[in-house]
């Protein structure tokens, strides 16, 4: 929010909060759930090249403190965005869709799952 307000002064506060939420969730989706491999050499003989960063985190263990933090932070941002948009229906739908697109891939049931074969290789 602090970064967007000076550069886009003609947007209202609800629009800025919704943009902040959507941009944050989009960036986290790309970096955690679509990018595969590692930026450095690993001793796993290439196993990590087929896994996203979220799947590699903490050796695949679920509900660690880092995973909990990365799951709670979009929820907190969603609650703030919803509050500052005064629960306007249009903003609420956009923010909710954005939140779901980031939280659903984090569920343990989706560990290693590629829907419709997207991002399989």
Backbone bond lengths (Angstrom), bond angles and torsions (degrees), N, CA, C in turn:
res aa  C-N    CA-C-N  psi(-1)  N-CA   C-N-CA  omega(-1)  CA-C   N-CA-C  phi
1 X - - - 1.458 - - 1.518 110.00 -
2 X 1.292 117.08 -44.18 1.457 120.75 -178.90 1.519 110.16 -64.43
3 X 1.323 117.03 -33.62 1.458 119.96 -179.13 1.526 112.42 -75.10
4 X 1.321 117.50 -33.79 1.460 119.89 -175.60 1.528 113.30 -82.38
5 X 1.319 117.92 -31.05 1.457 120.57 -173.75 1.528 113.45 -62.71
6 X 1.335 121.47 -45.78 1.468 119.18 -179.47 1.531 113.70 -67.73
7 X 1.329 116.50 -31.48 1.457 119.56 -176.91 1.520 112.90 -83.24
8 X 1.306 117.25 -24.38 1.454 121.56 -178.70 1.528 108.21 -128.58
9 X 1.323 118.05 69.83 1.463 119.76 -174.55 1.525 114.16 -72.47
10 X 1.327 117.66 -15.06 1.465 119.85 -176.85 1.526 112.24 -87.72
11 X 1.332 118.67 -2.68 1.464 121.15 175.72 1.517 109.61 -86.59
12 X 1.309 115.76 147.58 1.465 120.29 177.59 1.531 109.68 -76.97
13 X 1.307 115.33 165.71 1.462 120.62 -179.48 1.537 111.73 -60.27
14 X 1.337 119.81 -44.15 1.478 118.44 177.48 1.531 113.46 -60.23
15 X 1.315 116.97 -39.05 1.469 119.78 179.58 1.526 110.15 -66.85
16 X 1.325 116.85 -40.67 1.463 120.30 179.92 1.530 110.73 -64.44
17 X 1.330 117.61 -41.99 1.463 120.00 178.90 1.529 111.06 -65.80
18 X 1.321 116.99 -40.81 1.464 119.82 178.49 1.523 110.67 -65.91
19 X 1.322 117.32 -42.29 1.466 120.66 176.91 1.526 111.22 -62.37
20 X 1.317 116.85 -42.00 1.466 120.45 178.73 1.521 110.53 -61.37
21 X 1.315 116.53 -45.06 1.464 121.09 179.63 1.523 110.97 -63.14
22 X 1.309 117.48 -47.41 1.465 121.14 -176.72 1.532 110.91 -67.34
23 X 1.331 117.76 -42.11 1.466 120.60 179.78 1.522 110.50 -65.66
24 X 1.324 116.92 -42.68 1.470 120.09 178.00 1.519 110.57 -61.42
25 X 1.318 117.40 -47.78 1.467 120.32 -178.15 1.527 111.86 -66.83
26 X 1.308 117.39 -37.18 1.461 120.29 177.46 1.525 110.80 -64.76
27 X 1.324 116.94 -44.71 1.468 120.47 179.40 1.531 110.71 -63.90
28 X 1.317 117.14 -43.12 1.460 119.88 179.73 1.528 111.43 -67.18
29 X 1.325 117.30 -35.27 1.462 120.05 177.09 1.525 110.34 -63.53
30 X 1.321 115.67 -46.44 1.468 119.41 -178.96 1.521 110.37 -64.07
31 X 1.329 117.78 -49.02 1.461 120.44 -174.60 1.526 113.43 -72.73
32 X 1.312 118.55 -32.79 1.459 120.25 -176.43 1.524 114.37 -97.28
33 X 1.337 118.27 -31.15 1.455 119.62 -169.82 1.520 115.33 -117.78
34 X 1.327 119.02 -4.04 1.466 119.11 176.64 1.518 112.75 -120.52
35 X 1.312 118.19 -34.90 1.464 120.83 -179.52 1.522 108.70 -72.92
36 X 1.316 115.61 129.63 1.461 120.82 -178.66 1.520 109.90 -113.25
37 X 1.317 115.08 163.37 1.452 120.88 176.40 1.517 111.84 87.25
38 X 1.332 114.38 -170.32 1.457 121.20 179.57 1.517 109.56 -129.37
39 X 1.324 117.08 151.62 1.467 119.34 178.94 1.523 113.14 -80.60
40 X 1.328 117.79 0.69 1.461 121.70 -178.00 1.529 109.24 -140.85
41 X 1.298 115.86 166.79 1.462 120.85 -179.67 1.525 110.16 -72.52
42 X 1.318 116.62 132.03 1.464 120.83 179.54 1.531 109.60 -118.85
43 X 1.326 116.56 153.05 1.477 119.59 -179.84 1.524 113.92 -85.70
44 X 1.322 118.05 20.51 1.471 120.46 -175.82 1.527 113.23 -93.73
45 X 1.317 117.37 11.22 1.458 124.04 178.15 1.524 113.17 57.59
46 X 1.323 117.06 37.67 1.451 121.88 173.80 1.508 116.25 88.34
47 X 1.321 119.34 6.49 1.467 120.44 179.65 1.524 111.65 -66.12
48 X 1.330 117.09 -33.58 1.462 120.56 -175.88 1.519 113.12 -73.35
49 X 1.319 118.01 -15.84 1.468 119.02 -176.97 1.520 112.80 -68.73
50 X 1.321 117.88 -19.26 1.466 121.32 179.07 1.520 112.74 -98.44
51 X 1.335 117.86 0.23 1.459 121.80 -177.68 1.522 110.79 -109.46
52 X 1.324 115.48 145.95 1.457 119.75 174.02 1.514 109.02 -76.28
53 X 1.333 116.29 170.40 1.459 119.72 179.99 1.528 111.40 -63.49
54 X 1.324 117.37 -35.69 1.461 119.97 178.67 1.529 110.67 -64.54
55 X 1.326 117.38 -40.16 1.461 120.81 -179.41 1.528 112.21 -71.10
56 X 1.322 117.02 -27.07 1.457 120.99 179.14 1.529 112.45 -81.96
57 X 1.312 116.80 -23.25 1.451 121.28 -173.95 1.529 111.36 -60.06
58 X 1.310 116.54 131.57 1.467 123.99 177.44 1.527 111.58 55.16
59 X 1.330 116.11 35.73 1.473 122.99 176.94 1.524 112.87 56.44
60 X 1.328 116.72 29.67 1.453 121.34 177.11 1.517 115.24 84.32
61 X 1.332 117.73 -0.16 1.462 119.81 177.93 1.522 109.74 -69.02
62 X 1.325 116.11 138.52 1.460 121.04 -178.69 1.530 110.35 -91.95
63 X 1.304 115.96 154.10 1.462 124.89 172.57 1.529 113.46 60.51
64 X 1.324 116.75 38.74 1.457 119.92 171.92 1.520 108.17 -83.69
65 X 1.322 117.15 170.92 1.462 119.83 -176.47 1.528 112.07 -64.60
66 X 1.317 118.10 -37.24 1.469 119.16 179.02 1.530 111.38 -69.13
67 X 1.314 117.42 -37.89 1.472 120.09 177.34 1.527 111.14 -68.47
68 X 1.324 116.09 -38.17 1.460 119.02 177.71 1.527 110.64 -63.66
69 X 1.335 116.84 -43.01 1.464 119.81 179.14 1.522 110.93 -61.77
70 X 1.331 117.02 -45.03 1.461 120.28 -179.44 1.528 112.64 -70.95
71 X 1.324 117.88 -16.63 1.465 121.09 174.95 1.519 111.62 -88.75
72 X 1.318 116.72 -32.63 1.467 120.70 -177.73 1.522 111.92 -81.05
73 X 1.328 118.00 -33.27 1.471 119.92 -176.39 1.533 113.52 -59.69
74 X 1.351 121.61 -41.66 1.465 118.31 175.82 1.528 113.04 -68.23
75 X 1.330 116.76 -27.77 1.467 119.81 177.70 1.517 110.08 -68.56
76 X 1.324 117.04 -42.79 1.470 121.14 178.23 1.523 109.71 -63.86
77 X 1.327 117.02 -44.09 1.469 120.17 178.08 1.523 110.92 -63.06
78 X 1.316 117.47 -37.61 1.466 121.93 177.06 1.526 111.08 -63.06
79 X 1.327 116.52 -44.92 1.464 120.19 178.94 1.530 111.46 -63.35
80 X 1.321 116.92 -41.16 1.463 120.12 177.25 1.523 111.21 -64.74
81 X 1.329 116.02 -44.50 1.465 119.63 179.53 1.524 110.88 -63.83
82 X 1.313 117.41 -40.05 1.467 120.27 178.57 1.524 111.22 -65.11
83 X 1.316 116.64 -40.26 1.464 120.64 179.98 1.531 110.89 -65.94
84 X 1.325 117.23 -46.70 1.459 119.76 -176.64 1.529 113.49 -76.02
85 X 1.319 117.61 -16.19 1.468 119.73 173.01 1.521 110.87 -91.17
86 X 1.334 115.89 1.91 1.467 122.98 178.94 1.529 111.26 58.03
87 X 1.332 116.00 34.08 1.457 123.42 175.81 1.528 112.77 56.18
88 X 1.337 115.28 34.06 1.459 120.46 174.86 1.526 108.86 -60.99
89 X 1.319 117.15 138.11 1.469 121.78 -172.21 1.525 112.69 -58.72
90 X 1.317 117.90 -45.94 1.474 120.60 -177.81 1.525 110.94 -64.71
91 X 1.330 116.72 -47.17 1.468 120.41 179.12 1.526 110.63 -65.58
92 X 1.311 115.78 -37.69 1.463 120.67 -178.94 1.527 111.11 -62.91
93 X 1.318 117.21 -42.37 1.466 121.18 179.44 1.525 110.67 -66.88
94 X 1.326 117.13 -43.69 1.468 121.07 179.29 1.521 110.46 -62.95
95 X 1.339 117.00 -46.69 1.460 120.94 -178.81 1.529 111.66 -66.47
96 X 1.327 116.95 -37.13 1.463 120.37 179.11 1.527 110.93 -68.10
97 X 1.316 117.42 -43.49 1.467 120.64 177.88 1.529 110.74 -62.47
98 X 1.319 115.52 -40.25 1.461 120.16 178.14 1.521 111.13 -64.14
99 X 1.318 116.88 -42.77 1.467 120.95 179.19 1.524 110.80 -63.83
100 X 1.313 117.45 -44.84 1.465 120.49 -178.59 1.527 111.80 -65.05
101 X 1.335 116.48 -35.01 1.459 119.33 179.90 1.523 111.85 -67.85
102 X 1.332 117.31 -20.37 1.456 120.72 178.59 1.529 111.78 -97.56
103 X 1.318 117.83 -33.87 1.466 120.03 -176.16 1.527 113.34 -80.95
104 X 1.310 118.14 -36.32 1.466 119.70 -177.67 1.530 113.17 -60.94
105 X 1.341 120.06 -42.35 1.476 118.05 177.84 1.528 113.74 -66.69
106 X 1.323 117.94 -16.37 1.455 121.22 -179.97 1.530 112.86 -82.73
107 X 1.307 118.31 -12.42 1.458 121.12 -178.80 1.533 110.68 -66.56
108 X 1.326 116.90 144.11 1.471 119.75 179.67 1.534 113.15 -59.84
109 X 1.319 117.85 -27.57 1.463 120.81 -179.94 1.530 111.84 -66.52
110 X 1.330 117.58 -21.63 1.464 121.48 -178.75 1.519 113.09 -101.35
111 X 1.323 117.81 12.41 1.466 121.02 179.11 1.533 109.31 -66.89
112 X 1.314 116.36 115.19 1.462 121.55 -179.91 1.508 114.96 80.55
113 X 1.319 119.01 1.69 1.466 122.28 -178.30 1.530 109.03 -86.41
114 X 1.310 116.76 134.41 1.460 122.81 175.76 1.524 107.49 -117.07
115 X 1.336 116.52 105.93 1.469 120.32 -179.12 1.515 110.47 -70.09
116 X 1.307 115.68 131.67 1.462 124.16 177.75 1.538 112.21 57.94
117 X 1.323 118.13 20.19 1.455 122.07 179.55 1.515 114.39 75.36
118 X 1.329 117.62 8.46 1.461 121.12 179.43 1.517 109.31 -71.96
119 X 1.305 116.88 133.62 1.474 124.03 178.42 1.526 111.28 64.69
120 X 1.336 116.36 32.68 1.455 120.33 -177.54 1.521 111.27 -74.70
121 X 1.318 117.15 -38.23 1.471 120.70 -177.29 1.494 111.30 -110.82
